[in-house]
């Protein structure tokens, strides 16, 4: 998932996507523990996606707060 794709989404969509990625990570970790994981690199990819989503969510909330403080 690319950062520019994520930046085009609003916070509600990002929260939903974050929830989905976290669920997928749990599933992948369970499969890895059971020895049924096909691609261990998938775990790293999902973790990086989660980090990207959290970063962009933080950027959006920080910019909203900055806009509010400038309006005062």
TIMI-2910 file (N, C-alpha, C, CB; in pm, 1 decimal, decimal comma, always signed):
<rs>
+----------+----------+----------+----------+----------+----------+----------+----------+----------+----------+----------+----------+------+
!      n_x !      n_y !      n_z !     ca_x !     ca_y !     ca_z !      c_x !      c_y !      c_z !     cb_x !     cb_y !     cb_z ! resn !
+----------+----------+----------+----------+----------+----------+----------+----------+----------+----------+----------+----------+------+
!    +84,4 !   -116,2 !     +0,0 !     +0,0 !     +0,0 !     +0,0 !    +89,8 !   +123,6 !     +0,0 !    -96,5 !     -0,8 !   +121,6 !  Unk !
!    +61,1 !   +213,2 !    -88,1 !   +144,7 !   +332,4 !   -104,1 !    +92,8 !   +446,2 !    -16,9 !   +149,0 !   +376,2 !   -251,8 !  Unk !
!   +183,8 !   +530,4 !    +25,7 !   +148,8 !   +641,6 !   +113,8 !    +56,4 !   +740,7 !    +44,2 !   +274,8 !   +712,9 !   +161,8 !  Unk !
!    +76,9 !   +764,0 !    -84,6 !     -9,4 !   +859,8 !   -154,4 !   -152,2 !   +808,0 !   -165,4 !    +46,1 !   +889,8 !   -293,9 !  Unk !
!   -169,1 !   +677,1 !   -173,2 !   -303,8 !   +619,3 !   -173,3 !   -370,1 !   +642,1 !    -37,6 !   -298,7 !   +467,6 !   -206,4 !  Unk !
!   -292,1 !   +627,8 !    +67,9 !   -346,0 !   +644,7 !   +202,5 !   -379,7 !   +790,3 !   +231,9 !   -247,1 !   +592,8 !   +305,5 !  Unk !
!   -299,7 !   +882,1 !   +180,7 !   -324,0 !  +1024,5 !   +206,8 !   -454,5 !  +1072,9 !   +144,5 !   -208,3 !  +1107,8 !   +153,8 !  Unk !
!   -502,4 !  +1003,6 !    +42,9 !   -626,7 !  +1044,8 !    -21,6 !   -750,0 !  +1000,5 !    +57,9 !   -633,1 !   +988,2 !   -163,0 !  Unk !
!   -731,2 !   +917,5 !   +158,5 !   -843,4 !   +867,9 !   +238,3 !   -864,4 !   +957,0 !   +360,5 !   -818,9 !   +721,4 !   +282,0 !  Unk !
!   -987,4 !   +955,8 !   +412,5 !  -1014,0 !  +1033,5 !   +533,4 !   -985,4 !   +947,8 !   +657,5 !  -1161,2 !  +1084,5 !   +534,6 !  Unk !
!   -996,7 !  +1008,1 !   +774,4 !   -959,6 !   +939,4 !   +898,3 !  -1044,7 !   +815,5 !   +925,5 !   -971,0 !  +1034,7 !  +1014,8 !  Unk !
!  -1172,5 !   +821,1 !   +893,8 !  -1259,2 !   +705,7 !   +917,3 !  -1215,5 !   +586,5 !   +832,3 !  -1405,5 !   +741,5 !   +886,9 !  Unk !
!  -1182,5 !   +612,6 !   +707,9 !  -1135,2 !   +505,5 !   +619,8 !  -1001,2 !   +450,7 !   +668,2 !  -1122,5 !   +556,3 !   +474,9 !  Unk !
!   -915,9 !   +538,8 !   +716,0 !   -785,8 !   +494,7 !   +767,0 !   -802,1 !   +408,4 !   +891,7 !   -696,6 !   +615,8 !   +798,1 !  Unk !
!   -895,2 !   +445,1 !   +979,2 !   -919,6 !   +364,3 !  +1099,1 !   -968,4 !   +224,9 !  +1061,6 !  -1022,1 !   +433,3 !  +1190,6 !  Unk !
!  -1057,6 !   +218,6 !   +964,8 !  -1109,5 !    +89,6 !   +918,6 !   -996,8 !     +6,2 !   +858,3 !  -1222,9 !   +110,0 !   +815,1 !  Unk !
!   -915,3 !    +69,2 !   +777,1 !   -803,2 !     +0,6 !   +714,1 !   -702,9 !    -47,2 !   +819,1 !   -734,4 !    +92,8 !   +612,6 !  Unk !
!   -679,2 !    +34,1 !   +920,4 !   -588,0 !     -3,3 !  +1028,5 !   -640,5 !   -126,3 !  +1102,4 !   -569,3 !   +114,2 !  +1126,8 !  Unk !
!   -768,4 !   -126,1 !  +1130,1 !   -830,3 !   -240,0 !  +1197,5 !   -815,1 !   -367,2 !  +1113,7 !   -979,2 !   -211,7 !  +1225,2 !  Unk !
!   -838,1 !   -356,3 !   +983,9 !   -824,7 !   -471,5 !   +894,5 !   -680,9 !   -523,2 !   +891,1 !   -870,2 !   -434,4 !   +753,1 !  Unk !
!   -585,3 !   -431,4 !   +884,7 !   -444,3 !   -471,6 !   +878,9 !   -401,4 !   -538,0 !  +1010,1 !   -354,5 !   -349,2 !   +849,2 !  Unk !
!   -450,2 !   -487,8 !  +1121,5 !   -415,6 !   -548,8 !  +1250,5 !   -474,0 !   -688,9 !  +1261,8 !   -465,7 !   -461,5 !  +1366,7 !  Unk !
!   -595,5 !   -706,9 !  +1211,6 !   -654,5 !   -841,0 !  +1210,9 !   -573,8 !   -935,7 !  +1123,0 !   -800,1 !   -835,4 !  +1162,4 !  Unk !
!   -532,6 !   -886,3 !  +1008,0 !   -452,9 !   -968,5 !   +917,7 !   -320,0 !  -1006,8 !   +982,5 !   -428,4 !   -894,3 !   +785,5 !  Unk !
!   -259,6 !   -914,5 !  +1055,9 !   -133,2 !   -942,7 !  +1123,2 !   -150,8 !  -1053,5 !  +1227,2 !    -78,2 !   -815,4 !  +1189,6 !  Unk !
!   -259,2 !  -1048,6 !  +1301,9 !   -286,6 !  -1153,1 !  +1401,0 !   -301,3 !  -1287,8 !  +1331,6 !   -414,2 !  -1120,1 !  +1482,3 !  Unk !
!   -375,0 !  -1289,5 !  +1222,5 !   -394,3 !  -1413,1 !  +1147,1 !   -261,7 !  -1467,7 !  +1095,6 !   -490,1 !  -1389,7 !  +1030,6 !  Unk !
!   -179,4 !  -1380,2 !  +1041,5 !    -49,9 !  -1423,4 !   +989,2 !    +40,2 !  -1476,2 !  +1100,4 !    +18,9 !  -1308,0 !   +916,6 !  Unk !
!    +36,9 !  -1413,0 !  +1215,2 !   +119,6 !  -1460,1 !  +1326,7 !    +73,0 !  -1596,6 !  +1376,1 !   +116,7 !  -1358,8 !  +1441,8 !  Unk !
!    -58,0 !  -1618,5 !  +1375,5 !   -109,7 !  -1749,5 !  +1414,4 !    -65,0 !  -1856,1 !  +1315,4 !   -263,1 !  -1746,5 !  +1423,8 !  Unk !
!    -71,2 !  -1823,0 !  +1187,3 !    -26,5 !  -1917,5 !  +1085,5 !   +122,5 !  -1945,3 !  +1098,7 !    -57,9 !  -1864,3 !   +945,6 !  Unk !
!   +200,8 !  -1843,1 !  +1130,2 !   +345,1 !  -1860,5 !  +1145,9 !   +374,8 !  -1951,6 !  +1265,0 !   +414,7 !  -1723,7 !  +1164,1 !  Unk !
!   +300,6 !  -1934,7 !  +1372,8 !   +321,3 !  -2017,9 !  +1490,9 !   +284,7 !  -2163,3 !  +1463,0 !   +239,4 !  -1964,8 !  +1608,4 !  Unk !
!   +185,6 !  -2183,0 !  +1377,2 !   +142,7 !  -2318,4 !  +1342,4 !   +229,4 !  -2378,7 !  +1232,6 !     -3,0 !  -2317,8 !  +1298,6 !  Unk !
!   +313,1 !  -2296,7 !  +1172,7 !   +400,1 !  -2345,5 !  +1066,1 !   +333,3 !  -2352,1 !   +931,0 !   +451,4 !  -2479,7 !  +1101,0 !  Unk !
!   +221,1 !  -2283,4 !   +916,0 !   +145,8 !  -2290,0 !   +791,3 !   +157,5 !  -2162,6 !   +707,8 !     +1,0 !  -2317,5 !   +821,0 !  Unk !
!   +249,6 !  -2075,4 !   +744,3 !   +263,9 !  -1949,0 !   +672,6 !   +345,4 !  -1970,5 !   +545,9 !   +330,3 !  -1842,3 !   +762,2 !  Unk !
!   +289,6 !  -1928,2 !   +433,2 !   +356,4 !  -1948,0 !   +304,5 !   +469,9 !  -1848,8 !   +283,7 !   +256,3 !  -1936,0 !   +190,9 !  Unk !
!   +447,5 !  -1723,8 !   +321,1 !   +547,1 !  -1620,2 !   +296,6 !   +570,4 !  -1537,7 !   +423,7 !   +502,5 !  -1528,9 !   +180,3 !  Unk !
!   +680,2 !  -1561,6 !   +493,0 !   +708,9 !  -1484,2 !   +614,1 !   +725,4 !  -1334,1 !   +586,7 !   +834,5 !  -1537,6 !   +680,0 !  Unk !
!   +758,9 !  -1297,8 !   +465,8 !   +774,3 !  -1156,2 !   +431,2 !   +640,6 !  -1082,3 !   +438,3 !   +834,7 !  -1142,2 !   +290,7 !  Unk !
!   +532,2 !  -1155,4 !   +430,5 !   +399,6 !  -1093,6 !   +437,2 !   +378,1 !  -1025,7 !   +573,0 !   +289,7 !  -1199,3 !   +412,3 !  Unk !
!   +433,0 !  -1084,2 !   +679,8 !   +420,1 !  -1024,0 !   +812,9 !   +487,8 !   -887,7 !   +814,3 !   +481,3 !  -1116,0 !   +921,7 !  Unk !
!   +606,9 !   -880,3 !   +759,2 !   +679,8 !   -753,2 !   +754,8 !   +603,5 !   -650,4 !   +672,3 !   +820,9 !   -773,6 !   +696,8 !  Unk !
!   +546,8 !   -693,9 !   +562,0 !   +470,8 !   -602,8 !   +475,4 !   +350,4 !   -544,5 !   +549,6 !   +423,9 !   -676,3 !   +347,9 !  Unk !
!   +278,5 !   -629,1 !   +621,6 !   +160,8 !   -583,1 !   +695,8 !   +202,8 !   -488,2 !   +808,3 !    +82,2 !   -703,6 !   +753,5 !  Unk !
!   +312,0 !   -519,3 !   +877,5 !   +360,5 !   -430,4 !   +983,5 !   +396,8 !   -293,6 !   +927,9 !   +481,7 !   -491,9 !  +1054,0 !  Unk !
!   +458,9 !   -291,0 !   +812,3 !   +495,1 !   -163,1 !   +750,9 !   +370,5 !    -87,0 !   +706,1 !   +589,2 !   -185,6 !   +631,3 !  Unk !
!   +270,0 !   -159,3 !   +657,4 !   +143,7 !    -94,5 !   +620,8 !    +79,6 !    -29,7 !   +743,2 !    +46,6 !   -196,6 !   +557,3 !  Unk !
!    +82,4 !   -100,6 !   +855,4 !    +26,4 !    -45,8 !   +979,1 !   +101,2 !    +81,3 !  +1018,3 !    +33,3 !   -150,0 !  +1093,6 !  Unk !
!   +231,8 !    +78,7 !  +1008,6 !   +312,3 !   +196,6 !  +1042,3 !   +279,9 !   +313,1 !   +949,7 !   +461,9 !   +163,6 !  +1034,6 !  Unk !
!   +263,1 !   +285,2 !   +821,0 !   +227,8 !   +391,5 !   +725,7 !    +93,0 !   +453,3 !   +760,9 !   +224,6 !   +336,4 !   +581,7 !  Unk !
!     -3,3 !   +368,4 !   +790,9 !   -137,5 !   +416,6 !   +824,0 !   -132,2 !   +504,6 !   +949,0 !   -234,8 !   +297,8 !   +845,5 !  Unk !
!    -62,6 !   +457,7 !  +1052,5 !    -52,7 !   +535,4 !  +1176,3 !    +17,8 !   +668,5 !  +1153,3 !    +21,4 !   +455,4 !  +1283,3 !  Unk !
!   +121,1 !   +667,5 !  +1071,1 !   +194,0 !   +791,1 !  +1041,5 !   +104,2 !   +891,8 !   +971,8 !   +316,9 !   +761,8 !   +954,9 !  Unk !
!    +29,1 !   +846,9 !   +874,0 !    -57,3 !   +937,4 !   +798,2 !   -173,1 !   +986,1 !   +884,4 !   -110,8 !   +867,9 !   +672,0 !  Unk !
!   -225,2 !   +898,0 !   +971,2 !   -329,4 !   +941,9 !  +1063,3 !   -275,6 !  +1051,5 !  +1155,0 !   -382,3 !   +822,9 !  +1146,4 !  Unk !
!   -153,3 !  +1034,7 !  +1201,5 !    -91,0 !  +1134,8 !  +1288,4 !    -69,5 !  +1265,9 !  +1213,4 !    +42,8 !  +1082,7 !  +1343,2 !  Unk !
!    -27,4 !  +1257,2 !  +1088,0 !     -9,2 !  +1377,8 !  +1006,5 !   -140,3 !  +1453,7 !   +992,2 !    +46,1 !  +1341,4 !   +867,8 !  Unk !
!   -247,1 !  +1379,4 !   +965,1 !   -377,0 !  +1443,3 !   +944,4 !   -427,0 !  +1509,5 !  +1072,5 !   -479,5 !  +1340,8 !   +894,9 !  Unk !
!   -414,8 !  +1441,7 !  +1185,8 !   -462,1 !  +1501,5 !  +1310,7 !   -376,2 !  +1621,3 !  +1349,9 !   -461,9 !  +1397,5 !  +1423,4 !  Unk !
!   -247,0 !  +1614,1 !  +1325,7 !   -158,8 !  +1727,0 !  +1357,4 !   -191,7 !  +1847,6 !  +1270,3 !    -11,5 !  +1687,3 !  +1338,9 !  Unk !
!   -219,9 !  +1824,5 !  +1144,2 !   -252,7 !  +1936,7 !  +1055,9 !   -388,2 !  +1997,7 !  +1092,8 !   -253,5 !  +1890,7 !   +908,8 !  Unk !
!   -482,2 !  +1914,6 !  +1137,1 !   -611,7 !  +1966,6 !  +1180,1 !   -596,8 !  +2050,7 !  +1306,3 !   -710,4 !  +1851,9 !  +1204,2 !  Unk !
!   -514,9 !  +2004,2 !  +1399,0 !   -493,9 !  +2079,7 !  +1522,5 !   -419,9 !  +2210,0 !  +1495,0 !   -416,2 !  +1995,6 !  +1624,0 !  Unk !
!   -327,2 !  +2207,5 !  +1402,2 !   -254,5 !  +2329,4 !  +1366,3 !   -349,1 !  +2430,5 !  +1302,4 !   -138,0 !  +2297,2 !  +1270,5 !  Unk !
!   -440,4 !  +2381,9 !  +1220,4 !   -536,9 !  +2470,9 !  +1156,3 !   -630,1 !  +2532,9 !  +1260,8 !   -618,6 !  +2394,4 !  +1050,0 !  Unk !
!   -667,7 !  +2454,4 !  +1361,4 !   -753,8 !  +2506,5 !  +1467,5 !   -682,2 !  +2613,6 !  +1549,0 !   -800,1 !  +2393,0 !  +1559,1 !  Unk !
!   -556,2 !  +2589,1 !  +1580,1 !   -482,6 !  +2685,9 !  +1661,6 !   -453,1 !  +2814,0 !  +1583,7 !   -351,9 !  +2624,3 !  +1711,7 !  Unk !
!   -436,3 !  +2804,7 !  +1453,1 !   -415,1 !  +2924,1 !  +1371,1 !   -543,1 !  +3005,8 !  +1357,9 !   -363,6 !  +2884,9 !  +1232,7 !  Unk !
!   -656,6 !  +2938,8 !  +1364,0 !   -784,7 !  +3007,3 !  +1350,5 !   -816,6 !  +3091,1 !  +1474,4 !   -896,2 !  +2906,0 !  +1325,6 !  Unk !
!   -753,7 !  +3060,8 !  +1584,4 !   -782,8 !  +3134,0 !  +1709,3 !   -720,4 !  +3266,4 !  +1711,6 !   -737,6 !  +3058,2 !  +1828,0 !  Unk !
+----------+----------+----------+----------+----------+----------+----------+----------+----------+----------+----------+----------+------+
</rs>
